[in-house]
Amino acid sequence: MLVLGIESSCDETGVALFDSNSNTLIAHALHTQMAMHAEYGGVVPELASRDHIRRLLPLTKHCLNNANKNYTDIDAIGYTQGPGLGGALLTGAAFANALAFSLNIPVIEVHHLEGHLLSPFLSEKDIRFPFLALLVSGGHTQIMAVEEVGKYTLLGESIDDAAGEAFDKTAKLLGLPYPGGAKLSQLATLGENKKFEFPRPMINSGDFQMSFSGLKTAVLTCVNQQKQQHNNSLPENIRNDICLAFQNAVVDVLYRKVKDALKHTGLKQLIVAGGVGANTALRAKLQTLNAKVFFPKQEWCTDNGAMIAYAAAQHLQAAHKAGGFTVKPRWNLSTI
């Protein structure tokens, strides 16, 4: 079956075609709104929604042309139902349902985080259920026990800022341009280790819960102190040292929580997905665990249509019920 995937949960418009018969991604296209939102220092929901409307049809046509397919070749359409920005989700839902209705084919509602969780399957063939999953993105940081497609048990999550959100907010405190998380990680490679030491919130809590807002506050305090010592400026070398100390703290917390979760569950495989999953320091640290660790390719770490098409194809193969025209801006993955 040929499945069209539509992603429009936030500030990236993603479209992809996945062939479930050959288990192959045959086309994908992505437009990021990063440059548009940079002017405002963050995502503007109304602008995001309007841009999705402009991009969805051209990107779909682009995928079909690249795959040498027609609309009538599509057997099903998967779209991101949630979580995400309400207006942005509605654009994808409306487009997917209108096209599915015109072609008389089923439409599959996909959880955004499930797409991320399954994204390593796009390039890795050795993953087997069950496994542990670490979802680390701008909106969510969760540890899940995965039994099979559609069966997820939440073990722990951040009780405040997600890891990616903490990266972006800390980058803003340091004066880095939006979106600053990736830039912070880049500057961390230039920092000197042990120049600064930040707290590891909840690292010894005895459970799998996490917290990153206090870490962000510790960075703010440090930045203010350093500015007072340097005539209200922050020298580049000190900024880089702070970036490294912050990143070390986040990585240490994530590593410890995942290590404890692997021991608790007895699982021997770990999937790491989401935007922060592209962080090289986190990847290196997690690969020292006593488990087989899988990461998506860098291009699948950010939001994309390929992961939605793949997830929709898996639900079709499992004969799960097709959906309809609904969106869920807030939606717990463990409830699907």
C-alpha positions as CSV (number, residue, x, y, z in Angstrom):
1,M,0.0,0.0,0.0
2,L,1.1,3.5,-0.8
3,V,0.7,5.8,2.2
4,L,0.9,9.6,2.1
5,G,2.1,11.2,5.4
6,I,1.3,14.8,6.4
7,E,3.0,16.6,9.2
8,S,2.0,20.1,10.3
9,S,2.1,20.2,14.1
10,C,4.3,23.3,14.5
11,D,6.8,25.1,12.2
12,E,7.7,22.4,9.7
13,T,5.5,21.2,6.8
14,G,6.4,17.6,6.0
15,V,5.0,15.4,3.2
16,A,6.2,11.8,2.4
17,L,5.2,8.7,0.5
18,F,5.8,5.3,2.1
19,D,5.4,2.0,0.3
20,S,4.4,-0.6,2.9
21,N,4.7,-3.5,0.4
22,S,8.4,-2.9,0.0
23,N,8.9,-1.2,3.4
24,T,10.5,1.7,1.6
25,L,10.2,5.5,1.8
26,I,9.9,6.5,-1.9
27,A,9.6,10.3,-1.6
28,H,9.6,13.1,1.0
29,A,9.7,16.8,1.1
30,L,10.1,19.3,4.0
31,H,9.7,23.0,4.4
32,T,10.9,24.7,7.6
33,Q,9.5,28.0,8.7
34,M,12.6,28.8,10.8
35,A,13.6,31.9,8.9
36,M,10.1,33.3,9.1
37,H,9.8,32.9,12.9
38,A,13.4,34.0,13.7
39,E,12.3,37.6,13.3
40,Y,10.0,37.2,16.3
41,G,12.2,35.1,18.5
42,G,9.8,32.1,18.5
43,V,7.0,30.4,16.7
44,V,4.0,32.6,15.9
45,P,1.0,30.2,15.7
46,E,-1.1,32.2,13.2
47,L,1.9,32.6,10.8
48,A,2.7,28.9,11.1
49,S,-0.9,27.9,10.2
50,R,-1.0,30.2,7.1
51,D,2.3,29.0,5.9
52,H,1.2,25.3,6.2
53,I,-1.8,26.1,4.0
54,R,0.6,27.5,1.3
55,R,3.0,24.6,1.4
56,L,0.9,21.4,1.7
57,L,-0.3,21.1,-1.9
58,P,3.0,22.0,-3.6
59,L,4.9,19.6,-1.4
60,T,2.5,16.8,-2.1
61,K,2.7,17.4,-5.8
62,H,6.5,17.4,-5.5
63,C,6.5,14.0,-3.7
64,L,4.2,12.5,-6.3
65,N,6.3,13.8,-9.2
66,N,9.5,12.5,-7.7
67,A,8.0,9.1,-7.1
68,N,6.4,9.1,-10.5
69,K,3.0,8.5,-8.9
70,N,-0.5,10.0,-9.3
71,Y,-3.0,10.9,-6.6
72,T,-5.0,7.8,-7.6
73,D,-2.0,5.6,-6.6
74,I,-2.4,6.6,-2.9
75,D,-4.1,4.0,-0.8
76,A,-4.3,5.8,2.5
77,I,-3.3,9.1,4.1
78,G,-1.8,9.6,7.6
79,Y,-1.7,13.0,9.3
80,T,-0.5,14.3,12.6
81,Q,-3.6,14.6,14.8
82,G,-1.6,16.0,17.8
83,P,-0.1,17.2,20.0
84,G,0.9,20.5,18.6
85,L,-0.5,24.0,17.7
86,G,-4.2,23.8,17.2
87,G,-4.4,25.9,14.0
88,A,-1.3,24.2,12.5
89,L,-2.8,20.7,13.2
90,L,-6.1,21.8,11.6
91,T,-4.4,22.6,8.3
92,G,-2.9,19.2,8.0
93,A,-6.1,17.5,9.1
94,A,-8.3,19.4,6.7
95,F,-5.9,18.7,3.8
96,A,-5.6,15.0,4.6
97,N,-9.3,14.5,5.0
98,A,-10.4,16.4,2.0
99,L,-7.9,14.5,-0.2
100,A,-8.9,11.2,1.3
101,F,-12.6,11.9,0.8
102,S,-12.0,12.8,-2.8
103,L,-10.1,9.6,-3.4
104,N,-12.4,7.4,-1.2
105,I,-9.5,6.1,0.8
106,P,-8.9,5.8,4.6
107,V,-7.3,8.5,6.7
108,I,-5.2,7.5,9.7
109,E,-4.7,9.8,12.7
110,V,-1.1,9.7,14.0
111,H,0.3,10.8,17.3
112,H,3.2,13.2,16.6
113,L,5.4,11.5,19.3
114,E,4.6,8.1,18.0
115,G,6.0,9.3,14.7
116,H,9.2,10.3,16.4
117,L,9.4,7.1,18.4
118,L,9.1,4.9,15.2
119,S,11.3,7.1,13.0
120,P,14.5,5.0,13.6
121,F,12.7,2.1,11.8
122,L,13.0,4.2,8.6
123,S,16.7,3.4,8.4
124,E,17.3,0.6,11.0
125,K,16.2,-2.9,10.2
126,D,17.4,-4.6,13.4
127,I,15.1,-3.1,15.9
128,R,12.8,-5.5,17.7
129,F,10.0,-5.1,20.1
130,P,9.9,-4.6,23.0
131,F,12.3,-1.7,23.7
132,L,12.8,1.4,25.8
133,A,12.3,4.8,24.1
134,L,13.7,8.2,25.0
135,L,11.7,11.0,23.4
136,V,13.6,14.3,23.6
137,S,12.2,17.2,21.7
138,G,11.3,20.9,22.1
139,G,8.0,20.0,23.6
140,H,8.4,16.7,25.3
141,T,10.9,14.7,27.2
142,Q,9.6,11.2,28.1
143,I,10.8,7.7,28.8
144,M,8.5,5.0,27.4
145,A,8.4,1.3,27.5
146,V,7.3,0.1,24.0
147,E,5.6,-3.3,23.7
148,E,4.5,-3.0,20.1
149,V,3.0,-0.4,17.7
150,G,0.2,1.3,19.7
151,K,1.2,0.0,23.1
152,Y,3.3,2.5,25.1
153,T,3.8,2.8,28.8
154,L,5.0,6.1,30.2
155,L,7.7,5.6,32.8
156,G,8.7,9.2,33.4
157,E,8.8,12.7,31.9
158,S,9.9,16.2,32.6
159,I,7.6,17.9,35.1
160,D,8.3,21.3,33.6
161,D,10.5,22.3,30.6
162,A,11.3,19.7,28.0
163,A,15.0,19.2,27.3
164,G,14.7,20.9,23.9
165,E,12.8,23.8,25.4
166,A,15.5,24.2,28.0
167,F,18.2,24.3,25.3
168,D,16.3,27.0,23.4
169,K,15.5,29.1,26.4
170,T,19.1,28.9,27.7
171,A,20.4,29.8,24.3
172,K,18.2,32.9,24.4
173,L,19.6,33.8,27.8
174,L,23.0,33.7,26.3
175,G,22.0,36.0,23.4
176,L,22.0,33.3,20.7
177,P,19.6,33.8,17.8
178,Y,16.4,31.7,17.5
179,P,16.3,28.7,17.4
180,G,19.3,28.6,19.6
181,G,19.4,25.0,20.9
182,A,21.5,23.7,18.0
183,K,23.8,26.7,18.2
184,L,24.3,26.2,21.9
185,S,25.3,22.6,21.3
186,Q,27.8,23.8,18.6
187,L,29.3,26.3,21.0
188,A,29.6,23.7,23.7
189,T,32.2,21.9,21.6
190,L,34.4,25.1,22.1
191,G,34.0,25.3,25.8
192,E,36.4,24.3,28.6
193,N,35.2,21.5,30.8
194,K,34.7,22.0,34.5
195,K,34.9,25.8,34.3
196,F,31.3,25.9,35.5
197,E,29.2,23.3,37.3
198,F,25.4,23.4,37.2
199,P,22.9,21.3,39.2
200,R,21.5,18.0,37.9
201,P,17.8,18.4,38.9
202,M,16.1,15.2,40.2
203,I,19.0,13.0,39.2
204,N,18.7,11.1,42.5
205,S,14.9,11.2,42.8
206,G,14.7,7.4,42.6
207,D,12.1,7.6,39.8
208,F,12.2,8.5,36.1
209,Q,10.8,12.0,36.4
210,M,12.9,14.9,35.2
211,S,13.1,18.7,35.6
212,F,15.0,21.3,33.6
213,S,13.5,24.7,34.6
214,G,15.7,25.0,37.7
215,L,18.8,24.3,35.5
216,K,17.8,27.2,33.2
217,T,17.5,29.5,36.3
218,A,21.0,28.4,37.5
219,V,22.3,29.4,34.1
220,L,20.6,32.8,34.3
221,T,22.2,33.4,37.7
222,C,25.6,32.5,36.4
223,V,25.2,34.7,33.3
224,N,24.2,37.7,35.5
225,Q,27.2,37.2,37.7
226,Q,29.6,36.9,34.8
227,K,28.2,40.1,33.2
228,Q,28.8,42.0,36.5
229,Q,32.4,40.9,36.4
230,H,32.9,41.8,32.8
231,N,31.4,45.3,32.4
232,N,27.9,44.0,31.5
233,S,29.2,41.8,28.7
234,L,29.7,38.1,28.3
235,P,33.0,37.1,26.8
236,E,32.8,34.4,24.1
237,N,35.0,32.0,25.9
238,I,32.9,32.2,29.1
239,R,29.7,31.9,27.0
240,N,31.1,28.7,25.4
241,D,32.1,27.3,28.9
242,I,28.5,27.9,30.1
243,C,27.1,26.2,27.0
244,L,29.2,23.1,27.8
245,A,28.3,23.1,31.5
246,F,24.6,23.3,30.7
247,Q,24.8,20.6,28.1
248,N,26.7,18.3,30.4
249,A,24.0,18.7,33.1
250,V,21.2,17.8,30.7
251,V,23.1,14.9,29.2
252,D,23.9,13.5,32.7
253,V,20.3,13.7,33.8
254,L,19.0,12.0,30.7
255,Y,21.7,9.3,30.8
256,R,21.0,8.5,34.5
257,K,17.3,8.3,34.0
258,V,17.6,6.0,31.0
259,K,20.1,3.8,32.7
260,D,17.8,3.3,35.6
261,A,14.8,2.7,33.3
262,L,16.7,0.0,31.4
263,K,17.6,-1.7,34.7
264,H,14.1,-1.4,36.0
265,T,12.5,-2.9,32.8
266,G,15.2,-5.4,31.9
267,L,15.0,-4.1,28.3
268,K,18.1,-4.4,26.2
269,Q,17.3,-2.0,23.3
270,L,16.9,1.8,23.4
271,I,15.5,4.1,20.8
272,V,16.3,7.8,21.0
273,A,14.2,10.1,19.0
274,G,13.2,13.8,18.7
275,G,15.2,16.9,17.9
276,V,17.5,16.7,20.9
277,G,18.3,13.1,19.7
278,A,20.6,14.8,17.2
279,N,22.9,16.2,19.9
280,T,26.3,14.5,19.5
281,A,27.2,14.6,23.2
282,L,23.9,12.9,24.2
283,R,24.4,10.3,21.5
284,A,28.0,9.5,22.6
285,K,27.0,9.2,26.3
286,L,24.0,7.0,25.6
287,Q,26.1,4.7,23.5
288,T,28.1,3.7,26.6
289,L,25.0,2.1,28.1
290,N,24.7,-1.7,28.4
291,A,22.1,-1.8,25.6
292,K,21.8,-1.6,21.9
293,V,21.0,2.0,21.1
294,F,19.3,3.2,17.9
295,F,19.0,6.7,16.6
296,P,17.1,8.1,13.6
297,K,19.1,9.6,10.8
298,Q,19.7,13.3,11.4
299,E,17.1,14.3,8.8
300,W,14.4,12.4,10.8
301,C,15.2,14.0,14.1
302,T,13.2,17.1,13.3
303,D,9.5,17.0,12.4
304,N,8.9,15.4,9.1
305,G,6.3,13.6,7.0
306,A,8.3,10.4,6.6
307,M,7.8,9.4,10.2
308,I,4.0,10.1,10.0
309,A,3.7,8.0,6.8
310,Y,5.6,5.2,8.4
311,A,3.5,5.2,11.6
312,A,0.3,5.3,9.6
313,A,1.5,2.4,7.5
314,Q,2.1,0.3,10.6
315,H,-1.4,1.0,12.0
316,L,-2.9,0.0,8.6
317,Q,-0.9,-3.3,8.7
318,A,-2.1,-3.9,12.2
319,A,-5.7,-3.3,11.0
320,H,-6.2,-0.5,13.5
321,K,-9.3,1.5,13.1
322,A,-9.1,4.4,10.6
323,G,-9.8,7.9,11.9
324,G,-11.5,11.1,10.8
325,F,-11.3,14.9,11.0
326,T,-10.2,15.7,14.6
327,V,-7.1,17.3,16.2
328,K,-5.7,16.9,19.7
329,P,-3.4,19.8,20.6
330,R,-2.8,18.0,24.0
331,W,-2.5,14.3,23.8
332,N,-0.8,11.8,26.0
333,L,1.0,9.1,23.9
334,S,0.2,6.4,26.5
335,T,-3.5,6.9,26.0
336,I,-3.7,5.9,22.3
